[in-house]
Amino acid sequence: MKKLYLLILIVIVITAGASAQRRASRPDDTKYRINLPDYWGKRHKVRTTLIDKLPEICEELKGKDVCGDNCNPAWSIDFYITDAIVFDYTIMEKFTPVMSTNTQLNARQELNRIQSPIAFPLYNNQFISTTNQRTWKITTNYGFQCFLLLRDNTGKIITKLVLTDTNEVWSKEHNIIMHNVTTTTPQSYIENSYNKLVPYPKDLMEIAEQIILKL
């Protein structure tokens, strides 16, 4: 009889443990987690903005509380961003007139530059021939994708919140001084300097940050 009681007790303990384990592993449908890059710290304003705005945007998160690392939430928000895709470049020469101590002459040259931008290089020939350099503004026109992904506890994407997509065009300007104007052209510079002209990841993160803060 004692052996029977002992066997029953063991079965009860095992059953209770298994039941507790199932309860512990069951996702908490009152919680959600926000997964952001290390670029934004845990107390960054991007995170606090999302905590305020996400329940208004996502029906699934209404009435839910954000949780930390030590929880098993039923929902999660993941940040997704791609590299930049360069569409094209815009090239414009920046003329630097030879400055004079004569204020009236400088003002007249600036007026000529504004009124006749095509003919203005005539005023610039002395500077170019003396220094053998010209200045160009090269603008990189690009796009990228950035989303907030709402997932359930299985990892399935429930909602995709688009922050920016490749149908939007962003621009970054570069002022380039070319010292050997006889052998270097803006086009050759572009062909050999992709890594210098393409936006940095920080540029994309700053854009994403501004969009999130305006939600």
C-alpha positions in Angstrom: 0.0 0.0 0.0 2.8 2.4 0.8 4.3 1.7 -2.6 1.0 2.6 -4.2 0.8 5.9 -2.3 4.3 6.7 -3.3 3.6 5.9 -6.9 0.5 8.1 -6.8 2.5 11.0 -5.2 5.2 10.7 -7.9 2.6 10.8 -10.7 1.0 13.9 -9.0 4.3 15.7 -8.8 5.2 14.9 -12.4 1.8 16.0 -13.6 2.0 19.3 -11.7 5.5 20.0 -12.9 4.5 19.4 -16.6 1.4 21.6 -16.1 3.5 24.4 -14.6 6.0 24.0 -17.4 3.2 24.4 -20.0 1.9 27.5 -18.3 5.4 29.0 -18.1 6.0 28.3 -21.8 2.6 29.6 -22.9 3.0 33.0 -24.6 1.7 35.9 -22.5 -0.9 37.6 -24.7 -0.9 40.7 -22.5 2.7 41.5 -23.4 4.8 42.5 -26.5 8.5 43.1 -27.0 10.2 45.8 -29.1 13.5 44.7 -30.8 15.6 47.6 -31.9 19.2 47.9 -33.1 21.9 48.8 -30.6 22.2 52.2 -32.5 19.2 53.2 -30.3 19.8 52.5 -26.6 17.0 51.1 -24.3 16.1 54.6 -23.1 16.3 56.3 -26.5 13.4 58.5 -27.6 12.8 56.2 -30.6 11.9 53.4 -28.1 9.7 55.6 -25.9 7.9 57.0 -29.0 7.1 53.4 -30.2 5.8 52.5 -26.8 3.4 55.4 -27.0 2.4 55.0 -30.6 2.4 51.3 -31.4 -0.8 50.4 -29.5 -2.6 53.2 -31.5 -1.3 51.9 -34.8 -1.5 48.1 -34.3 -4.9 46.7 -33.2 -3.2 43.6 -31.8 -1.2 45.7 -29.3 -4.0 47.7 -27.9 -4.2 47.2 -24.1 -0.9 45.3 -24.2 2.2 46.2 -22.1 5.8 46.2 -23.4 8.1 43.8 -21.6 11.8 43.3 -21.2 14.1 40.4 -22.0 12.8 38.0 -19.3 9.3 37.4 -20.6 7.6 35.3 -23.2 5.3 37.8 -25.1 2.8 36.8 -27.6 3.8 39.6 -29.9 7.1 41.3 -31.0 8.0 44.3 -33.1 11.2 43.9 -35.2 13.1 46.7 -37.0 14.1 46.0 -40.6 16.3 48.2 -42.9 18.1 47.5 -46.2 21.2 49.1 -47.7 20.8 52.1 -49.9 20.0 51.7 -53.6 21.6 54.4 -55.7 19.3 55.6 -58.5 21.5 58.3 -60.1 23.7 61.3 -59.5 23.2 65.0 -60.1 26.2 67.0 -61.1 26.6 70.8 -60.8 29.8 72.9 -61.0 30.3 75.3 -58.1 32.0 78.4 -59.5 34.4 80.2 -57.3 35.0 83.7 -58.6 38.4 85.3 -58.1 37.9 87.7 -55.2 39.1 91.2 -55.4 39.6 93.8 -52.7 37.2 95.9 -54.7 33.8 95.3 -53.1 31.8 96.8 -56.0 33.7 94.5 -58.5 32.9 91.4 -56.3 29.2 92.4 -56.2 29.2 92.9 -60.0 30.7 89.5 -60.5 28.1 87.8 -58.2 25.3 89.6 -60.2 26.8 88.3 -63.4 27.0 84.8 -62.0 23.3 84.9 -61.0 22.1 86.4 -64.3 24.3 84.4 -66.7 25.2 81.1 -65.1 26.3 79.6 -68.4 28.5 82.4 -69.3 30.0 82.9 -65.8 32.9 80.4 -66.3 34.5 83.2 -68.3 35.0 85.1 -65.0 36.4 82.0 -63.5 39.1 81.1 -66.1 41.9 83.0 -64.3 41.2 81.0 -61.1 41.1 77.6 -62.9 44.2 78.3 -65.0 46.2 79.4 -61.9 45.2 76.6 -59.5 44.2 73.9 -62.0 41.2 72.9 -59.9 37.4 73.0 -60.0 34.7 72.3 -57.5 31.7 70.2 -58.2 28.6 69.4 -56.2 27.7 65.7 -56.7 24.3 64.7 -55.3 23.6 61.0 -54.7 19.9 60.2 -55.2 19.0 57.0 -53.5 16.3 54.9 -51.8 16.0 52.2 -49.2 13.4 50.1 -47.4 12.7 50.4 -43.7 9.8 48.6 -41.9 8.5 47.8 -38.5 7.3 44.1 -38.5 4.7 42.9 -36.0 5.2 39.1 -35.5 3.3 36.6 -33.4 5.0 34.1 -31.1 5.7 31.7 -34.0 7.6 34.4 -35.9 4.8 34.9 -38.5 4.6 38.5 -39.8 1.1 39.8 -38.9 1.6 43.5 -40.0 4.2 45.4 -41.9 4.5 49.1 -41.0 6.3 50.8 -43.9 8.5 53.7 -42.7 10.1 54.3 -46.1 10.2 52.3 -49.4 12.2 52.5 -52.6 9.5 54.6 -54.3 10.8 57.5 -52.2 14.0 59.4 -53.2 16.5 60.7 -50.7 19.5 62.8 -51.6 23.0 63.4 -50.1 25.3 66.1 -51.4 29.1 66.0 -51.7 31.3 68.9 -52.6 34.3 67.6 -54.6 37.4 69.6 -55.4 39.2 68.2 -58.5 42.8 69.3 -58.7 43.7 67.9 -62.1 40.9 69.2 -64.3 42.6 68.0 -67.5 42.4 64.3 -66.6 39.6 64.0 -63.9 35.9 64.5 -64.7 32.9 64.3 -62.4 31.8 61.1 -64.3 35.2 59.4 -63.8 35.1 60.4 -60.1 31.7 58.8 -59.7 32.8 55.6 -61.4 35.8 55.3 -59.1 34.3 56.5 -55.9 31.1 54.6 -55.2 32.0 54.0 -51.5 32.6 57.7 -51.0 29.3 58.8 -52.6 26.9 56.1 -51.3 25.0 57.0 -48.1 26.4 55.6 -44.8 24.2 53.4 -42.6 24.1 56.3 -40.2 22.4 58.4 -42.8 19.7 55.8 -43.2 19.2 55.4 -39.5 18.9 59.1 -39.0 16.1 59.2 -41.7 14.3 56.3 -40.0 14.6 58.0 -36.6 13.0 61.2 -37.9 10.1 59.2 -39.5 9.5 57.2 -36.3 9.5 60.3 -34.1 6.8 61.8 -36.4 4.5 58.8 -36.0 
